[in-house]
Amino acid sequence: MSWRDRLLPASFRGVGFWVDQAKVPVGKKGQLHEYPQRDLPFFEGLGQQSRVHELTAFVVGEDCLEQRDKLLKALEEGAGELVHPWLGRLQVKVGECEMTQTRQDGGLVTFALKFYPDEPLKFPTAAVNTRQLLLVSADSLLGSAVLRFEQAVALVKQARVGIQALRNGLAEVYQVIEQQFAPLIQLYGDLNALVKAIKEVPKELSAEFKGLLGDVKELKAFARTGYRGMLANLSQQVEAARNIDVPKLTTGKDSVAAVQATANLVQDALWVKIAHWLADVPVATKAVTLSTTPSLAQQAAQPVQRREVPVADDVLVLRDLLNEAMWQSALKADAGHYVALNDLRQQMFTHLTAVASSGVRLVNLTPMRSMPALVLAYQRFGDATRVGEVVQRNRVAHPGFLPPADLQVVRE
């Protein structure tokens, strides 16, 4: 195909014309600096030159005046698509143009057209720091939880609180403290110590929770466990918070109030802990796709290094589970505490949605025959080190024998 065959019929906003000549600046723009008593100048580069298209165009024929009017109307619109004979389709804005008509050239109207690139301005975009907003909401809930506990126990007449009633009511709550707030076990080594603290110095209990959750560095474990480990731990914590239930005591209004206040404090503290853990789960950056697939021998000598990304399906399951659990908890709260709980619930939902959007989705894959998980990981991902991911997600009995059934793997 010759260059003539590749030329395109010129037009602007669908109005055609002929082109004699087309010019456009190329290369770099800059400033030349020259100095006295110095032979060599210095050229300061200022970026690429703007692609300003200058066309020498014309319309010709017995209907040239009608063609002229159509082209003038199109130019007055100001912006549109230019079909450049040599450069193809361009989005441009109309610049300074000239039209020339002479008596000697009857039936011919010439134009000097200038078009500027119509590129949208690129501004910095603000990204919402969902992790920071989550921590702010968690601090607000912690303050509200401590205030609610102290107001509740202030109304309790300690002389009417039964020791055995407290023991019966707080047995399951103490198990949650043992599992989720291990540092407090140094202070409350058994259930009797917790009961004694609630009956004698309840404000110290709320102060201990507040101090523990004010510095949760020892509670974070993302650097050690990654997304999969963190999501599994968070799911366990959500289940623990959901299962905090106070048994119905038949006697002792003050005992019931003390038990309920303590259970509410522990549950709220667990929501705050979960929020701090969630804030430690980052929105993932896009994984780099391997340009080539190393052989198994190469991967055995030097495993593929890959940035971990979350599985969106797992994150969304946790998000919905947490959202429902916190909603049920908020429904039982008073108006003031409801606002703090609901605000934290919404921030958790937003952050987990952002994390999920940065992850990868699951797809179903059915092998044609039984094969080792190592082979599937290498064929699917080009990374044999991900064999554990395939085995764990599908609960395979033996990694050497994947069944020819539906398996879940990530889509990348």
Secondary structure as UniProt FT lines:
FT   HELIX           3..6
FT   STRAND          11..12
FT   TURN            13..14
FT   STRAND          15..16
FT   STRAND          18..23
FT   STRAND          28..33
FT   TURN            36..37
FT   STRAND          42..48
FT   STRAND          53..60
FT   TURN            62..63
FT   HELIX           64..77
FT   STRAND          79..84
FT   TURN            85..87
FT   STRAND          88..94
FT   STRAND          98..101
FT   TURN            104..107
FT   STRAND          108..117
FT   HELIX           130..154
FT   HELIX           158..160
FT   HELIX           163..180
FT   HELIX           182..186
FT   HELIX           191..200
FT   HELIX           202..214
FT   HELIX           217..219
FT   HELIX           222..242
FT   HELIX           253..279
FT   HELIX           296..301
FT   HELIX           312..331
FT   HELIX           335..357
FT   STRAND          360..365
FT   HELIX           373..381
FT   HELIX           384..386
FT   HELIX           387..394
FT   TURN            399..400
FT   STRAND          407..411
//
